[in-house]
Amino acid sequence: MAGAGRRAVRVVDALRIPLPDGRRLAARLWLPAGAEADPVPALIEYIPYRHRDGTAARDAALHGPIAAAGYACLRVDIAGSGDSEGLLRDEYTAEELADGVAVIAWAARQSWCSGRVGLIGKSWGGFNALQIAALAPPELGAVIAVCASTDRFADDIHYKGGCLLGENFSWGAQMTSYQSRPPDPASFGPHWRRAWLARLRAMPDFAARWMAHPARDAYWRHGSVCEDWRAIRAPVLAVGGWADNYLATVTRLVRRLEVPAAGILGPWGHQYPHEAGPGPRIDFHGEVIDWLDRWLKGRAERPAPPPLRLFRRASHRPARSQHAQPGAWIAEAAWPPPRSTERLLHLAPGALRDAPPAAGPVGLAASPADAGLAQGRYFPMSGTAGELPGDQREDDARAALFDTAPLERPLDLVGEPVLELRLVPDRPRAQICVRLVELFPDGAGTRLTHGLLNLCHAADPARPRALVPGRPLDLRLVLDPLAHRLAAGNRLRLAISTGCWPLAWPAPEPVRIVLLSGRLALPVHAGAAAPEWR
């Protein structure tokens, strides 16, 4: 793999990385020519998805071009997965993170490494890259986290707003399937069958384990880097997509970290941006190399990136499959965006108004069990596989609705909408799903953002409490970030339902919630006259 300004790359397979306790982790290395004589920084991706078969094609597409730019790229199987020795007992265990620190130290000592190391990863690999960074290994100089999370309870696939997610079960089943496969005898060696049986005996019921922690307890606080933002000392490039449910991580890292941090939010789902959909895609390899050059090699060919680059989506019709979405890139200096100002709209019967109504109640939410079928997959893996949110009118028919008048001019929303509600439930356990929708004149609706809340968690997700039927409850719900331009002539709709199946597991019995009053704070953006990036 050589070209103008690029090095040839040698792939080293069946590499074994020794750990302090004698276990060995399996890895593949992409090594640029000349690294033994002129050492280069290392970049590590550390995940449990079997580098010899499961992610082999993806790994080559990601790491090959980065290695050609002068980085030794390591793709490492976590202990107990793929061809690595040991046992995998859960996500993000203390052992997994300690092993990751040991892998960094090992890489830094190799003759082909300059002693500077970076971490890169998507999803699991993005999670543990941030978690390992919070342990502050001295050799770590840069992190690229894609589709990751800073709060394992609030922003993973298990719970959202305290609501049990359907993905808790599908992901648990998928991990069981992954971990049921044996190591490769040709790579692992003659004891592969004994190691395989030991893995099967040690493998937990993943979904049941996660369900055993329905509150934000010590189990979830472990590995949640939001517990101490200052622990991360390496510069972080955070990347996410509007179609993914981990998008809030990008803005939180840029807002909270005390080290240099930059974020990119595009239209994509749960994939690396050079192969993600819906488009448009970006030169992700170029962004990674620029970040690594800056922090691992101490040089920069381009000016420092702005703190946030956001693809502000333009008005578009709803569709479950989309090759690309219209819009333009904007650049923001901080989060919340300095160019966004708050506009308050009050809930009135069927409407969103500038002034509060004279009296309540303003609505009733009492959704059937099938409310939520239009919301798509929690993290779409493709823009063209029917996984995106569809036409929202299907779920709007099962929700309490509040609409603005038709917009006289385009409206840019960039930030995090906040809904404050006073409501009265009639059951001790209840949940709400809140959506913002761009409503077209023919009734079609495109989902802009959403939020879920288990009302028992409204006061404290660490100490959920049963509701008192008939007693008013005040709550505040921050919706996921968005960057969207609504078209003139369309309406903005707020939809509130008492369920969101199959995205969230339903409440144990039907619920009726009287909405006494509420107000919606919208982040209205001043707009950009022209694209500000790319």
Residue, then its C-alpha position, 0 to 999 in steps of 0.5 A: m500500500a504505497g502512493a504519493g507521500r505514503r509508505a508501504v505497509r507490512v501486515v504481521d498476523a498471529l501476533r501475541i502480546p504478553l500480559p503481566d500475568g502470563r496471558r497473551l492477547a491476539a493481535r494483527l499489526w500494520l507496520p509502515a516500512g522503515a519503522e524498525a529504523d525510524p520508530v513511529p507512534a502506535l495506534i491501538e483498537y481493542i475490541p472483542y469482535r475477532h480480528r481474524d474473521g469478524t472485523a477483518a475487512r473493516d480493520a483493513a479498510l481502517h488501519g491500512p491507510i493510517a499505517a501508510a501515513g506513518y503509524a503502527c496500527l494494532r488491532v487487539d482482541i480483548a481477553g477471552s474473545g477471538d484468539s486471545e487467552g483468558l475469559l470475557r465475563d462482561e463489558y468493560t471489566a476492571e481486568e479489560l481496562a487493566d489489560g488495555v493499559a498493559v497493551i499500551a505499555w507493551a506497544a510503547r516498548q517495541s523497537w518500531c514504536s516511538g513511545r507515543v501511543g493513541l487509541i481508536g475505537k467505535s462503540w465498544g472500542g470507543f467506550n473502552a478507549l475513553q475508559i482506559a484514557a481515564l486511567a491516564p497511561p503515561e504513553l497515551g497521547a491521543v484518543i479517537a472515540v466514535c459512537a461511544s458513551t460517557d455514561r454507561f447507564a444513561d447512554d448505552i444500549h441498556y437503559k435510556g432515561g431509566c427506560l429498559l431498552g429493547e437493545n439490551f436483549s438483542w445485544g445480549a443475544q448477539m454477544t452470546s452468539y459472538q462468544s459461543r464461537p471457538p478460537d481458530p485452532a490454526s492460530f490459537g494452538p492445540h489447546w483451543r478446545r479446552a479454552w473454548l469450553a472454559r469460555l462457554r462455562a464462564m459466559p454470563d447471561f449478558a441481558a440478565r446481568w444488565m437487567a439486574h441493575p435497573a438503577r444507576d448504581a456502582y455497576w454502571r458508575h464503573g467505566s462511566v468517565c462522566e464521574d470524573w472528567r478531569a481523569i482524561r488527560a489525552p486529547v480526544l477527537a469524538v465522532g458521532g452521527w445524528a442517526d445513532n443514539y450515542l450522539a450526545t457523547v460528542t457534545r458532552l466531551v467537548r463541553r466537559l473535558e479539560v484537555p483539548a477536545a474536538g467533535i464531529l457530528g454527521p448524518w451517519g448511523h453506527q459506523y465509522p464515517h468513511e463507510a457510514g450512511p446516510g451520507p454525505r461521508i467525510d475523509f475520516h482517515g484524513e481527520v484521524i491522521d491530522w489528529l494523530d500528527r498533531w498530538l503524537k508527532g507534534r506537527a500539524e499540516r492544517p490549522a487546529p480544527p474548530p471544537l465542533r463540526l456539525f452537519r446541520r440537516a436540511s428539511h427532508r421527507p421521512a424515509r426509513s432508508q436514505h442514501a444521503q441527507p441534505g444539509a451543510w456543515i457548520a462550525e461551533a466554538a463551544w457547546p451549547p452553541p454561542r449562536s443559539t438562543e433560547r426560545l420558550l414555547h408553552l404547551a396549550p391544547g393541541a398547540l405550542r404558543d408563545a404565551p401559556p394558556a389561562a388554565g390546564p390541563v393541556g393534554l392527555a397521553a395514553s398510548p397503546a402498546d404498539a406506540g413507537l413502531a415508527q422510531g427505527r432501530y436504536f443504532p442503525m448500522s446502515g442508511t439503506a437497510g430500513e433502520l432509520p425512523g420512518d414517517q412519524r404520523e404512525d406514532d403521532a396518532r398514538a400520542a398527545l400532540f402540540d403544534t406550532a403555526p406554519l413557519e413563516r421562514p426557515l427555522d434553524l435549531v442547534g442545541e439540546p431542547v429542554l421540556e419541562l412538564r407538570l403531569v399526573p400519572d394514574r399508575p405507580r410506574a410509567q414512562i414517556c417518550v418525547r419527540l420533536v417532529e418536522l410536520f409537512p402540510d400533508g401530515a408526514g413527519t420527520r423526527l428531529t430528536h427525541g428523549l425517553l424518561n422512566l418517571c420513577h427516575a425523574a428525581d434521581p436515577a440512582r434511587p428510583r421511586a414508585l409514583v403516587p397515582g393522582r399526585p402531580l409530578d414535575l420533571r425536566l427532560v433534556l432531549d438529544p442534541l440536534a442541528h436541523r433547518l425546518a422549512a418555511g410552511n412546515r410546522l414544529r410538532l411536540a409529541i408525547s407518548t406513554g411508550c416507545w416499543p420496541l425501542a423501550w420495554p413497555a410499562p407493566e400496565p397501561v397508563r394514562i398521564v394528564l398533562l397539566s402544563g409544560r414549556l419547551a425551550l428551543p435552541v434557535h440558531a442564528g444560521a450560517a450564510a454558507p457552509e463552514w467546513r468541507 
